[in-house]
Amino acid sequence: MLLSLFPSSSPPNCAFISSLLLNPRRTSPASPFFLRAVTARAISLCVRTTSTTMSVNLQTHAFAGNPLRSTIPKPGDPFSPSSALETLRSRLMESASSGHSQLLSPSFQVLPFRKGRPLASSVDGDGASGPNWHLGWIGLADCRGFLAKSGVELTAESLVFLGFMPDEDVVYWAIDVSSESSLVPEFGGKRLCFVELRTLMVAADWTDDRVMADLAIAGHARALLEWHKLSRFCGSCGANTVPAEAGRRKQCSNETCKARVYPRIDPVVIMLVIDKENDRVLLSRQSRFVPRMWSCLAGFIEPGESLEEAVRRETFEEAGIEVGEVVYHSSQPWPVGPNSMPCQLMVGFLAYAKTLEINVDKTELEDAKWLSREDVQKALSLAEYKKAQTTAAAKVEQMCKGVEKGQSLSADFNVESGELAPMFFPGPSAIAHHLISSWVHGQTTIGGGGRQISTSLSNL
């Protein structure tokens, strides 16, 4: 009944849809359920019926919106990390030949990773869309069986608790099997493949709620597993660390130290610098970018400074521009950065320039320039992003079939066919895209007073 608001026979009013998504109070009292029901449909219809340049409105950023719960108020609940770990240990002590593990409650599902790549499978589209992917969950007994073939015993300490899905009798875990190369052909025989998380990110259909949920789960799991690899030794005394709280934290094994170690998060500010009077924005290129790609300025936060101070400092250091007002937009977890940083937190801002003369720091940037709203709008080519998504999805399908072994990130982001725009921006999976898109589509002001504020606060 809700979807009848957007009949496929008539073009939707995308401004109206955006207002619903960005202003939940305009919907019914059950608006969270309403939003979940119509978000994918609304986006899909807007994509099909508007021009090649548009604003993609997502309820959450890519890698955000993890549907798994990892904590629960009652420690004795079977879904709490401590209770789930106890149950896991007892299950692993059972005889592998008993065959009863799959019948017990709750059941356990495991997501294997190899060299930071989650196990995935490819599924056919519905005719109108191409192939898509899902995570390659396996049962606890199957995981134990696969490892046993390699002569490895599955232990509770090798698994990391991810959480549970509300209303499901399932607890989800992740495991790093990087050292077990023999598992690759084992999974390949089941049309499963370890796929680079960035490739899955590009291949994700952002109108598919299930795929975006899978991406968030995979990002969370990868961040935890990579952190475990980087925190093997205590920073206080140098002794080995051991998992605690079902892998949610670690503890020093030295009895005289017992320091606690928690997962690492590296905060990064990313800002769209705006010249309000001339209706322009400042965009930049780094030498590591693929050809034609431009993006927002960004930088790590230094000890002792606020987020707003980091925005002003980074903008001045990299481009020589002084910034006045700084307005928060939204934030995005980013578990696909350098391996030394298991998970960055991208904190997005709109920053309003006080000076306009650019002085590029060539050690940081290749170039930076002011771009008009018209130029930016031309570069927001939905067709190019969609082409990259379908190409990456086809690549995942080929890999799962054993046809293609290589994974080229640049090919995913730099699809070249026909006449090329002189530049393009990161796709809808990146917060930079939404900072730029929100400005170009006039979503940086609300209310009659002209106060600068992001309308994305309520939905991203």
Long-range contacts (C-beta under 8 A, 24 or more apart in sequence): 2-34, 2-37, 2-38, 3-37, 3-38, 3-41, 5-38, 6-38, 6-41, 6-42, 6-45, 8-45, 11-45, 11-49, 11-50, 12-42, 12-45, 12-46, 12-49, 14-42, 14-46, 14-49, 14-50, 14-54, 14-55, 17-42, 17-45, 17-46, 17-57, 18-55, 18-57, 18-443, 21-57, 21-59, 21-459, 22-57, 22-443, 22-455, 22-456, 22-458, 22-459, 23-455, 23-458, 24-458, 24-459, 35-59, 35-459, 36-209, 39-209, 40-207, 40-208, 40-209, 43-206, 43-207, 44-207, 47-207, 47-382, 47-386, 52-381, 52-382, 52-383, 53-377, 53-378, 53-380, 53-381, 53-382, 54-380, 54-382, 54-441, 55-437, 55-438, 55-440, 55-441, 55-443, 56-206, 56-382, 56-428, 56-433, 56-434, 56-437, 57-459, 58-206, 58-212, 58-428, 58-434, 58-459, 58-460, 59-459, 59-460, 60-212, 60-216, 60-459, 60-460, 61-330, 61-331, 61-332, 61-333, 61-431, 61-434, 61-460, 62-201, 62-204, 62-206, 62-212, 62-215, 62-216, 62-332, 62-428, 62-429, 62-430, 63-201, 63-215, 63-216, 63-219, 63-220, 63-332, 63-333, 63-334, 63-335, 63-336, 64-216, 64-331, 64-332, 64-333, 64-460, 65-212, 65-213, 65-216, 66-163, 66-213, 66-216, 66-217, 66-219, 66-220, 67-165, 67-213, 67-216, 67-217, 68-162, 68-163, 68-164, 68-165, 68-172, 68-217, 68-220, 69-163, 69-164, 69-165, 69-166, 70-161, 70-162, 70-163, 70-248, 78-105, 78-106, 79-106, 79-164, 79-171, 81-161, 81-245, 81-246, 81-248, 82-245, 82-246, 84-161, 84-164, 84-171, 84-246, 85-156, 85-161, 85-245, 85-246, 87-171, 88-140, 88-156, 88-159, 88-173, 88-246, 89-156, 91-140, 92-140, 92-144, 92-154, 92-155, 92-156, 96-141, 96-144, 96-145, 96-148, 99-141, 101-139, 101-140, 101-141, 102-139, 102-141, 105-169, 106-164, 106-169, 106-170, 106-171, 107-139, 107-140, 107-169, 107-170, 107-171, 108-139, 108-140, 108-170, 108-171, 108-172, 108-173, 109-137, 109-138, 109-139, 109-140, 109-170, 109-171, 109-172, 109-173, 110-137, 110-138, 110-139, 110-140, 110-143, 110-159, 110-172, 110-173, 110-174, 110-175, 111-135, 111-136, 111-137, 111-138, 111-162, 111-172, 111-173, 111-174, 111-175, 111-217, 111-218, 111-221, 112-136, 112-138, 112-143, 112-174, 112-175, 112-176, 112-177, 112-183, 112-187, 112-194, 113-174, 113-175, 113-176, 113-177, 113-178, 113-194, 113-221, 113-222, 113-225, 114-176, 114-177, 114-178, 114-180, 114-183, 114-184, 114-194, 115-178, 115-194, 116-196, 116-197, 116-222, 116-225, 116-226, 116-339, 117-194, 117-195, 117-196, 117-197, 118-194, 118-195, 118-197, 118-200, 118-218, 118-221, 118-222, 119-187, 119-192, 119-193, 119-194, 120-192, 120-193, 120-194, 120-195, 120-200, 120-396, 120-400, 121-191, 121-192, 121-193, 121-400, 122-191, 122-393, 122-396, 122-397, 122-399, 122-400, 122-401, 129-205, 130-390, 130-393, 130-394, 131-393, 131-394, 131-396, 131-397, 132-203, 132-205, 132-208, 132-211, 132-393, 133-195, 133-200, 133-203, 133-204, 133-211, 133-214, 133-393, 133-396, 133-397, 133-400, 134-210, 134-211, 134-214, 135-214, 135-217, 135-218, 136-187, 136-192, 136-193, 137-172, 140-173, 143-175, 146-183, 146-186, 146-187, 147-177, 147-180, 147-183, 149-182, 149-186, 150-180, 150-182, 150-183, 152-180, 157-242, 157-243, 157-247, 159-246, 159-247, 160-221, 160-224, 160-225, 160-228, 160-243, 160-246, 160-247, 160-248, 161-245, 161-246, 161-247, 161-248, 162-217, 162-220, 162-221, 162-224, 172-217, 174-221, 174-224, 174-225, 175-225, 176-225, 176-228, 176-229, 188-402, 191-400, 191-401, 192-400, 193-396, 193-399, 193-400, 193-402, 195-396, 195-399, 195-400, 195-407, 196-407, 196-409, 197-222, 197-335, 197-336, 198-336, 198-409, 198-412, 199-392, 199-395, 199-396, 199-407, 199-409, 199-412, 200-396, 201-336, 201-429, 202-388, 202-389, 202-392, 202-412, 202-413, 202-427, 202-429, 203-389, 203-392, 203-393, 203-395, 203-396, 203-412, 204-389, 204-429, 205-389, 205-393, 206-389, 206-428, 206-429, 219-333, 219-335, 219-336, 219-343, 220-333, 220-335, 222-335, 222-336, 222-342, 223-263, 223-333, 223-335, 223-342, 223-343, 224-248, 224-263, 224-342, 226-335, 226-339, 226-342, 226-343, 227-263, 227-264, 227-342, 227-343, 230-264, 230-340, 230-342, 231-261, 231-264, 234-259, 234-261, 235-259, 235-261, 263-342, 263-343, 264-341, 264-342, 264-343, 265-343, 265-344, 265-345, 266-300, 266-337, 266-341, 266-343, 266-344, 266-345, 267-300, 267-301, 267-307, 267-344, 267-345, 267-347, 268-298, 268-299, 268-300, 268-301, 268-334, 268-344, 268-345, 268-346, 268-347, 269-298, 269-299, 269-301, 269-307, 269-310, 269-311, 269-314, 269-347, 269-349, 270-296, 270-297, 270-298, 270-346, 270-347, 270-348, 270-349, 270-431, 270-432, 270-435, 271-296, 271-297, 271-298, 271-311, 271-314, 271-315, 271-323, 271-326, 271-348, 271-349, 271-350, 271-351, 271-435, 272-296, 272-329, 272-348, 272-349, 272-350, 272-351, 272-432, 272-435, 272-436, 272-439, 273-297, 273-315, 273-319, 273-321, 273-323, 273-351, 273-352, 273-353, 274-350, 274-351, 274-352, 274-353, 274-439, 274-444, 275-353, 275-356, 275-370, 276-352, 276-353, 276-452, 278-356, 278-370, 279-372, 279-373, 280-370, 280-371, 280-372, 280-373, 281-370, 281-371, 281-373, 281-376, 281-436, 281-439, 282-315, 282-319, 282-321, 282-353, 282-358, 282-368, 282-369, 282-370, 282-371, 283-368, 283-369, 283-371, 283-376, 283-425, 283-436, 284-318, 284-319, 284-360, 284-365, 284-366, 284-367, 284-368, 284-369, 285-365, 285-366, 285-367, 285-368, 286-364, 286-365, 286-366, 287-366, 289-366, 290-410, 290-413, 290-414, 291-414, 292-414, 292-420, 292-421, 292-422, 292-423, 292-424, 293-413, 293-414, 293-423, 293-424, 293-425, 293-426, 294-371, 294-379, 294-423, 294-424, 294-425, 295-425, 295-426, 295-430, 295-432, 296-432, 296-435, 296-436, 297-368, 298-346, 298-432, 307-347, 307-349, 308-349, 311-349, 311-351, 312-351, 315-351, 317-361, 317-364, 318-360, 318-361, 318-364, 318-365, 318-368, 319-358, 319-359, 319-360, 319-361, 319-365, 319-368, 320-355, 320-357, 320-358, 320-359, 320-360, 320-361, 321-353, 321-354, 321-355, 321-356, 321-357, 321-358, 322-353, 322-354, 322-355, 323-351, 323-352, 323-353, 323-354, 324-352, 324-353, 324-354, 325-351, 325-352, 325-452, 326-350, 326-351, 326-352, 327-351, 327-352, 327-452, 327-453, 327-454, 328-454, 328-457, 329-431, 329-434, 329-435, 329-438, 329-454, 329-456, 329-457, 329-460, 330-431, 330-434, 330-454, 330-456, 330-457, 330-460, 331-431, 332-430, 332-431, 334-431, 346-431, 348-431, 348-434, 348-435, 350-435, 350-439, 350-444, 350-452, 350-454, 352-452, 373-439, 373-440, 376-425, 376-436, 376-439, 376-440, 377-440, 378-421, 379-421, 379-422, 379-423, 379-424, 379-425, 380-425, 380-436, 380-437, 380-440, 381-421, 381-424, 384-415, 384-421, 384-424, 385-427, 385-428, 387-415, 387-417, 388-412, 388-413, 388-414, 388-415, 388-427, 389-427, 391-415, 434-460
